[in-house]
Amino acid sequence: LNRDEPHHFGAGPAKLPSDVLKQAALDLVNYQGVGLGLGEIGHRTETAINVINDTKKNFKELLNVPDTHEVFFLQGGGTTGFSSVAYNLVANYAKKHDGKKAKLAYAVTGSWSDKAAKEASRLGFDVDVVVDTKEGGYSNIPSYSDWKPIDADSTAYLYVCDNETVNGTEFKEVPDKSYLPENVELVADMSSDILSKKVDVSKYGLIYGGAQKNVGLAGLTIYIIKKSLLEQPTDKEMASYGLPIVPIALHFPSAVKANSTYNTIPIFTCHIMGLVTKKLLDNGGIDAIEKQNNEKAALLYKTLEKYPGFYNIRVANPAVRSNMNVVFTLNSDDVQKRFLSEASEKKLTGLAGHRSVGGIRASLYNAVSLESVKLLVDFINQFAEKNQ
Ligand code: PLP
């Protein structure tokens, strides 16, 4: 089971710790000596329930999830979150407001929040875009004073994508009361930065994210929801309000009630997340993770800044630069191609930018070590010195 690993900076699905994968590989074939692997047992067996509960426990401990919030898993990835969030929170708003159809506020700060807003709109929800940075190439997050005010009387939630994986911006501060009305819930897509830093969960109505970047494999989506947001009208009431009934596979109350086993949860994928979160806890928990992620990103940005005009960091404002996805360009396609091919010769891989923006993207998720980042930095220095 040994492998010769490159230093992989891919944006996702991303690298996982090799000791976790080795353990998982064994558990895929024969879990705890029962003669069957974790992909082969019923999702409601005691063994499977223990896997779900252990994974949940580790996750809650790492992120310090308060009792006011519930953690559950669904299939479907981040994209399914675009619709599940809108369906469920519109239903909850209707429950609290005599069947009223909610407005949904979206901050469009990159291609993922843009997709989320468009999906909610496509499904017929009443979307209000409060900021849209498309014209500036999604390269900054303006201050809240420049966002359109939220209609506090009719809005269920403000949706943000905490870390824009393609464009390289990240929210470093949660919108405070000066912008976000008290009765409007904050919803965040944390698909690409969940468990990469401390988060005050109590400030959010809902957080969700696919597992495949920082915490595991594709196939599992993590949701953290304020318990008071789980109440919904009956299907009959929803129909009488003229509102869409939530598809059952996306129905949050059913998922919570069934401890994430309303339908078949990928138990093996859940187990990988259990192993990853156990390792993170053993290595010092969220404080240690955040410290290491800050260190990795600071080192990389500082190195790129040494060569202005040769390396161009897409996000000029350091206050909103992503710690997870460092996006930069070189001055021509040819030089970029050479950068990628010489990097690959040094076993520095996964560095090509997203197809929509090009350039270079170094993703520094939890499993990327400081040592790998130091090697990348050495290469960046050498390449600039040789070519600028
Ligand atoms: N949201 C963010 C921030 C992402 O980075 C991604 C994928 O990279 C998605 C949503 C979509 O995730 P999925 O492909 O799991 O649907």
Boltz pocket constraint, residues with backbone or C-beta under 6 A from the ligand:
constraints:
  - pocket:
      binder: B
      contacts: [[A, 11], [A, 12], [A, 76], [A, 77], [A, 78], [A, 79], [A, 80], [A, 112], [A, 161], [A, 163], [A, 164], [A, 165], [A, 166], [A, 189], [A, 190], [A, 191], [A, 192], [A, 210]]
      max_distance: 6.0
